[in-house]
Amino acid sequence: MRRRVYMEIHREDHKNDALGLVFLGALEPERCLALLRTYLGPHAKLKHAEVDDAVLRVEADVREFAEESQNLVRMARDMMRAGRLKGALGQLEEALRMSPLNAQALKGLGRLYYRSRQREEARYYLTRAREVAPDDSDVLRLLAEIALHDERPLAAREYLQQLLTLDPKDKRARTALARLMPEGARQIRETISSPGVSAAQPPLVGSPGAQEQEPKNPPR
């Protein structure tokens, strides 16, 4: 059967692969569509795509066996809980063959590779999971952890900010984001919040670079 899928493909996730060229505006439209079709794979039929500076929004029809795929995902979860990681890997790979854009199968493979300390493979599958399930907080959290391991703080900040958009009360995401603040912005916050500074006399208003460094929604 076929299912209509809506995807959000982010520029930050494709800076180092061929699909990243779509965001540069230097390719002919047909070349961009060819790259996108290759990325979606033979089981997906592209219906619509539009791009802004940072996000490529895609509609596609995907041919899949959804129920069978999801059954395999459930089996893989049971195997992971039992510590049978190799068996779980095989089940998830088969689940993706049956449903190439199954968000839960993509997420499961990403989690499994991350658990096995294979961050590059984990990032690939979690990125694809994010594209078909952009509101999955577990996927965003794992991507943020991988970005931090890989010393990509700007990418980690994007994932954490989206986590806070989904759940403003997420204390872990807020704490992690605060630690990613630029050093200058952190010093500004410490100065403003110190007891000796009067609210009526904010010493840093108009300071060079203060507006650029201060986040729009600083953690409290």
C-alpha positions as CSV (number, residue, x, y, z in Angstrom):
1,M,0.0,0.0,0.0
2,R,1.0,3.7,-0.4
3,R,1.1,6.3,2.3
4,R,1.6,10.1,2.0
5,V,4.6,11.2,4.0
6,Y,5.4,14.8,5.0
7,M,9.0,15.5,5.8
8,E,11.2,18.3,7.0
9,I,14.8,18.1,5.9
10,H,17.1,20.5,7.7
11,R,20.2,22.2,6.1
12,E,22.2,21.7,9.3
13,D,21.9,17.9,9.0
14,H,23.2,17.8,5.4
15,K,26.1,20.2,5.3
16,N,28.5,17.4,4.4
17,D,26.5,15.4,1.9
18,A,25.2,15.8,-1.6
19,L,21.7,16.8,-0.5
20,G,23.2,19.9,1.1
21,L,23.7,21.3,-2.4
22,V,20.0,21.8,-2.6
23,F,20.2,24.6,-0.1
24,L,22.9,26.6,-1.8
25,G,20.7,27.8,-4.7
26,A,23.4,27.1,-7.2
27,L,21.8,24.1,-8.9
28,E,19.2,23.8,-11.6
29,P,15.8,22.8,-10.3
30,E,15.9,19.4,-12.1
31,R,19.3,18.7,-10.5
32,C,17.8,19.5,-7.1
33,L,14.8,17.2,-7.7
34,A,17.1,14.4,-8.9
35,L,19.2,14.6,-5.7
36,L,16.0,14.6,-3.6
37,R,14.6,11.6,-5.4
38,T,17.9,9.7,-4.9
39,Y,17.8,10.6,-1.2
40,L,14.1,9.4,-0.8
41,G,14.9,6.1,-2.5
42,P,13.1,3.9,-5.1
43,H,10.1,3.2,-2.8
44,A,9.1,6.9,-2.5
45,K,7.4,9.0,-5.2
46,L,8.1,12.7,-4.8
47,K,4.9,14.8,-5.0
48,H,5.9,18.3,-3.8
49,A,9.0,20.1,-2.4
50,E,9.8,23.6,-1.4
51,V,12.9,25.0,0.3
52,D,13.6,28.1,2.3
53,D,17.0,29.0,3.8
54,A,17.1,26.2,6.4
55,V,14.4,23.7,5.8
56,L,13.3,21.6,2.8
57,R,9.6,20.5,3.1
58,V,8.7,17.5,1.1
59,E,5.6,15.5,0.4
60,A,6.0,12.0,-1.0
61,D,4.0,8.8,-1.5
62,V,5.9,5.8,-0.1
63,R,5.1,2.1,-0.9
64,E,5.2,0.0,2.2
65,F,3.9,-2.8,4.3
66,A,3.3,-0.8,7.4
67,E,1.7,-3.3,9.7
68,E,4.4,-6.0,9.0
69,S,7.1,-3.4,9.5
70,Q,5.7,-2.2,12.8
71,N,5.5,-5.8,14.1
72,L,9.2,-6.2,13.4
73,V,9.9,-3.0,15.3
74,R,8.1,-4.4,18.3
75,M,10.0,-7.6,18.1
76,A,13.3,-5.6,17.9
77,R,12.4,-3.7,21.0
78,D,11.9,-6.9,23.0
79,M,15.2,-8.1,21.8
80,M,17.0,-4.9,22.8
81,R,15.5,-5.2,26.2
82,A,16.8,-8.7,26.4
83,G,20.3,-7.6,25.3
84,R,20.0,-9.4,21.9
85,L,21.4,-6.5,20.0
86,K,22.4,-8.4,16.8
87,G,18.9,-9.9,16.5
88,A,17.3,-6.5,17.0
89,L,19.5,-5.1,14.3
90,G,18.3,-7.7,11.8
91,Q,14.7,-7.1,12.7
92,L,15.0,-3.3,12.3
93,E,16.8,-3.6,9.0
94,E,14.0,-5.9,7.7
95,A,11.4,-3.4,9.0
96,L,13.0,-0.7,6.9
97,R,13.0,-2.8,3.8
98,M,9.2,-3.2,4.3
99,S,8.7,0.5,5.2
100,P,11.7,2.7,4.2
101,L,10.3,5.8,6.0
102,N,9.1,4.0,9.2
103,A,10.0,6.6,11.8
104,Q,10.1,4.0,14.6
105,A,12.4,1.7,12.7
106,L,14.7,4.6,11.9
107,K,14.7,5.7,15.5
108,G,15.4,2.1,16.7
109,L,18.4,1.7,14.4
110,G,19.7,5.1,15.5
111,R,19.3,4.2,19.2
112,L,20.9,0.8,18.6
113,Y,24.0,2.2,16.8
114,Y,24.4,4.9,19.4
115,R,24.2,2.3,22.2
116,S,27.0,0.5,20.3
117,R,29.1,3.7,20.1
118,Q,28.8,3.9,16.3
119,R,27.9,7.6,16.3
120,E,28.1,8.2,12.5
121,E,25.6,5.4,11.8
122,A,23.4,6.5,14.6
123,R,23.4,10.1,13.4
124,Y,22.4,9.0,9.9
125,Y,19.3,7.0,11.0
126,L,18.3,9.5,13.7
127,T,18.5,12.4,11.1
128,R,16.1,10.5,8.8
129,A,13.9,9.7,11.8
130,R,13.7,13.4,12.6
131,E,12.8,14.2,9.0
132,V,9.6,12.1,9.2
133,A,8.9,12.6,12.9
134,P,10.1,16.2,13.7
135,D,8.3,16.3,17.0
136,D,9.9,13.2,18.5
137,S,11.8,14.5,21.6
138,D,13.8,11.3,22.0
139,V,15.3,11.6,18.5
140,L,16.1,15.3,19.1
141,R,17.8,14.5,22.4
142,L,19.9,11.7,20.9
143,L,20.9,14.0,18.0
144,A,21.9,16.7,20.5
145,E,24.1,14.2,22.4
146,I,25.8,13.1,19.2
147,A,26.4,16.6,18.1
148,L,28.1,17.4,21.4
149,H,30.3,14.3,21.1
150,D,31.3,15.4,17.6
151,E,32.0,19.0,18.8
152,R,29.2,20.5,16.7
153,P,27.7,23.0,19.3
154,L,25.6,24.9,16.8
155,A,23.8,21.8,15.7
156,A,23.4,20.7,19.3
157,R,21.9,24.1,20.1
158,E,19.3,23.7,17.3
159,Y,18.2,20.3,18.5
160,L,17.9,21.6,22.1
161,Q,16.0,24.7,21.1
162,Q,13.5,22.5,19.2
163,L,13.2,20.3,22.3
164,L,12.3,23.4,24.3
165,T,9.8,24.5,21.7
166,L,8.0,21.1,22.1
167,D,8.3,21.2,25.9
168,P,9.3,24.5,27.5
169,K,9.4,22.7,30.9
170,D,12.2,20.3,29.8
171,K,14.7,21.0,32.5
172,R,17.5,18.8,31.0
173,A,17.3,20.6,27.6
174,R,17.2,24.0,29.2
175,T,20.3,23.2,31.4
176,A,22.2,21.8,28.4
177,L,21.3,24.8,26.3
178,A,22.5,27.2,29.0
179,R,25.9,25.5,29.0
180,L,26.1,26.0,25.2
181,M,25.7,29.8,25.5
182,P,28.6,31.8,24.1
183,E,31.1,32.8,26.8
184,G,30.4,36.5,26.4
185,A,26.7,35.9,26.8
186,R,27.3,33.9,29.9
187,Q,29.3,36.7,31.4
188,I,26.6,39.2,30.6
189,R,24.0,37.1,32.3
190,E,26.2,36.7,35.4
191,T,26.7,40.4,35.6
192,I,23.1,41.3,35.2
193,S,22.0,38.7,37.8
194,S,24.6,39.7,40.3
195,P,23.2,41.3,43.6
196,G,25.2,44.5,43.2
197,V,23.7,45.5,39.8
198,S,20.6,47.7,40.0
199,A,17.7,47.0,37.5
200,A,17.5,50.8,37.1
201,Q,21.1,51.0,36.0
202,P,21.8,48.1,33.6
203,P,25.5,48.7,32.9
204,L,25.6,46.6,29.7
205,V,22.8,48.2,27.7
206,G,24.4,49.4,24.5
207,S,27.6,47.5,25.1
208,P,29.3,46.5,21.9
209,G,28.1,43.0,20.7
210,A,25.7,42.6,23.6
211,Q,22.7,42.2,21.5
212,E,24.3,39.8,19.2
213,Q,25.5,37.5,21.9
214,E,22.4,37.5,24.1
215,P,20.0,34.6,23.2
216,K,16.5,35.6,22.3
217,N,15.0,33.3,25.0
218,P,17.7,32.9,27.7
219,P,17.1,30.1,30.2
220,R,15.8,31.1,33.6
